[in-house]
Amino acid sequence: MTEDDATLNRRAAAGDAQAFSQLVTRHERRVRDFLRRVAGPERSDDLAQDCFLQAWRRAAQFDGRGSYAAWLIRIGWRLFLDERRRHRSETRKRDGAALVAEATAEPGHAARLDITAVLARMAPVERAALVLCDGQGWTHEEAAAMLDLRLGTLKSIAARAKRNARALLETPAKEPP
């Protein structure tokens, strides 16, 4: 019988590394995917590692309200914001360049290239809202909690991000000179 996340986390909080390993296995892909889309592929692995390290250290702080995955995403989001605040200008350049580089490195996947390039042109909070709500299927309420935003604010950001993404996808790419 498979234990639920809350039970595994209680065991992890008591020092059970095997229980925490099961939680990582369950949630690693979703956390890494979110962070890759928000922070770019060059930072996502380090942020995901830091996220799980914090989750291990703070396991006793998870109170069981809400999902464990949402708690992890929130940790990852805060780590991203903290890093962004520390390295604002450097990170801004890296985010856009890395996502565009990823897009150009995978020829033959036009739709994926387009959305990757579009995400690179969005503000981080817009990327996060779009990835969480439309990419990963979280509800607006869940995404608002993860990003520490009011529900109405999250809905506005998600709608604006979706509208901007559509406009950018419909705009033909400029031909090189």
Salt bridges, closest charged atoms under 4 A:
GLU3 OE1 - ARG11 NH1 2.16
ASP5 OD1 - ARG26 NH1 2.64
ASP5 OD2 - HIS27 NE2 2.84
ASP16 OD2 - ARG11 NH2 2.77
GLU28 OE2 - ARG32 NE 2.89
ASP33 OD1 - ARG36 NH2 2.80
ASP45 OD1 - ARG32 NH1 2.77
ASP46 OD2 - ARG43 NH1 2.91
ASP63 OD2 - ARG65 NH2 2.64
ASP82 OD1 - ARG85 NH1 3.26
GLU83 OE1 - ARG43 NH2 2.32
GLU90 OE2 - ARG94 NH1 2.78
ASP95 OD2 - ARG84 NH1 3.81
ASP95 OD2 - ARG127 NH2 3.24
GLU102 OE2 - ARG36 NH1 3.80
GLU106 OE1 - ARG112 NH1 3.23
GLU126 OE2 - ARG160 NE 2.80
ASP134 OD1 - LYS162 NZ 3.48
ASP148 OD1 - ARG74 NH2 2.98
ASP148 OD2 - ARG78 NH2 3.52
